Amino acid sequence: MIQYRLKCDNGHQFESWFQSANAYDALVKSGHVTCVDCGSKQVEKAIMAPRVTDSRSKSEAGKTARSEREKALAKLRADVEKNADYVGTKFADEARAMHLGTRPERAIYGEANLQDAKALIDDGIPVAPLPFLPKAKSN
C-alpha cells in the first residue's frame, strides 16, 4: 500500500491510499480518482513530506489523527453498511424493481456502471453516488 497527497485543478488537497504506484496510475487514467471536495477528475500528486519514524515512535506510526472529512466519510460508510443491503453489481436491477413495485422498497447500495446509473436517473429513479467504494462482499 502507498499513500499519496493529491490535489485537483481547483486547488483542493487530500490524501488517499493505493495498492501500488501502478494501481494509482491505472485508476487516474481510467477516471476513478476524483477530488473529495468537488469531484474533479483532474487530480495529480502533490508534494508530500516523507514520514520518518525512529524505533521509539514505531508504536505511534499507525495512529495518525484523522481529519474531520475522514471521520465523516468513515461514519457515512458505517451508517450505509449498517442500514442498507449490499446488492453488489445487481444495484441497477434492484433499484428499478423497487421503483416498479416488483420488489419491496428498502435501502440498498451496490455498484452500477455509468450507463446503468444514467438510465436510472433518466427514468426518474432516485440514486446517488457514494464517496467510497464498497468493501468486497459476495452476492
N, C-alpha and C positions, 0 to 999 in steps of 0.2 A: 504494500500500500504506500501511496505517496500523497502528500498534501501540498496543494498549490494555493497561493494567494492569487486571486483573479481580479480583473477589472473589466468593466464593459465600456462601450463607446460613450456612455452617458456619465462616466466618472465614478460609478458605484464600485466599491471593492468588497470582496467577500472571500472566504476560504472554502475549499472543498477537497474531499479525498477521492483518489482514483486508484484502480487496481494496479496501474503501471503508467509510465510515461507514454507508452504506445496506446494504452486504453484512453488516456486523456486526448491524445491526438485524434484517434478514431471518433470519439464522442463529439469533439469540437467540429470535425469535418462533416459529421452527419447532422449537425444542428441540435444535438441533445444537451449541450451545455448552455444554459441561459442564466442571465442575471437574476438573482433572487429578489432584487428590488423592482426592476422594471420589465423583466422578461426578454431583454435584448439578447439576440443570438450572436452579437458582435462582442465576443469575450476573448480575452487573451491573458496570458500570465503576467502578473505584476511582480515587481521586485520584492523579494521576501528574505528576511534575515534568517540564517540557519539557526536551528535550536541546538545548542550545545549544552550538554549536561556533564557533570562530573559524578564520581561514584557516590558522593554524599546526597545528590539530588535525584538519583535514579528512581527512587520510590515515588517522587513527586512528578516525574516526567509525563505520565499519562493523566495527571489530574489538573489539566489546564481549565481555567474558568471558561464557561460557555457564555457567549454573547446572548443578549435578550432575544435576538432573532432566532438563534439556535434553540433556545429554550422554548420559544413559541412554536417553532416547527416540530420539536420533539413532542410537545403537548398535543398539537394538532394530530400528529401521527398516532399517538396513543389513543386519542379520542375516536379517530376514524376506525382504528383496528378494534377498539372495544365495542363500538356502537353500530358498525356496519359489517355486512357479509362480504368477504372477498370472493369475487366470481371470476377472477383471472381474465383470460382472453375472451370470455363469453360476456363481457360487460355490455357491449352494444346490443346483443340479443336479449339479455336480461332487462336492460333499460327499456327497450322497445316493447317487450312483452308486458312489463308493468304498466307502461303508458297505454297500451291497448286493452288492459284489463284481463289478460290471459294468465297473468301471474300476480300474486298478492304484492301490494306495494310494501317496500321495505328499503332501508338504507343499504346501498351497495357501493363497492368500489372495485376497480379492476383495471384492465388495460384495453385500449382500443387504438387502432391506427387512425391517422389523421382523417382519412376518407370516411371511416365509420363514424367518428366523432362529429364531423361536419354534417353528415347525413342526419344524425340525431338532432343536432341543433336546427338544421333546415326544416325538420319535421315538427319543431316546437317541443321537443323532448328536453327537459332541463338537465343539463350536465355541466360539470365544471372540472377543470384540470386540477390535480393535486400538486403541490410544490415538492413532491418527493416521489420516488419510485417505490412501489410495493415491495415488501420483503418477499423473498422467494417462498411461495407456498404451492402446494399441489392442489389441483382442482378436483 
